[in-house]
Amino acid sequence: MSSWLERWRHRQRDLAQGADADLVRDNRNRYRLAFGLMGFGFLLSLLDTKVKIPNTLRLIIVGMATASLVAGFLLALWARQMAAFLSKPQPEEPPRMIKP
């Protein structure tokens, strides 16, 4: 029977050696995209507050800023859950009556 810490260390070692490297890389890109979308939303919000814009264009910019912020936030939540899943150790095997 191994402890949770030993299984977690083993999983971290597997990740460092390249196991599931494509999933980790995709998740890193997902984080970058999420923070890029949130930054874009904040920049559009800043543009709206600093520059006098006609009402129709202002409505479009505010809508894009809101959509970018919400999409970035949801993507960051997804990436955080995926990171937690990828770094979680394998579950401990159940006890057996007959040892092989």
Secondary structure, DSSP 8 states (H G I E B T S, - for coil): ---HHHHHHHHHHHHHTTTTHHHHHHHHHHHHHHHHHHHHHHHHHHHHHHS---HHHHHHHHHHHHHHHHHHHHHHHHHHHHHHHHHS--------SS--
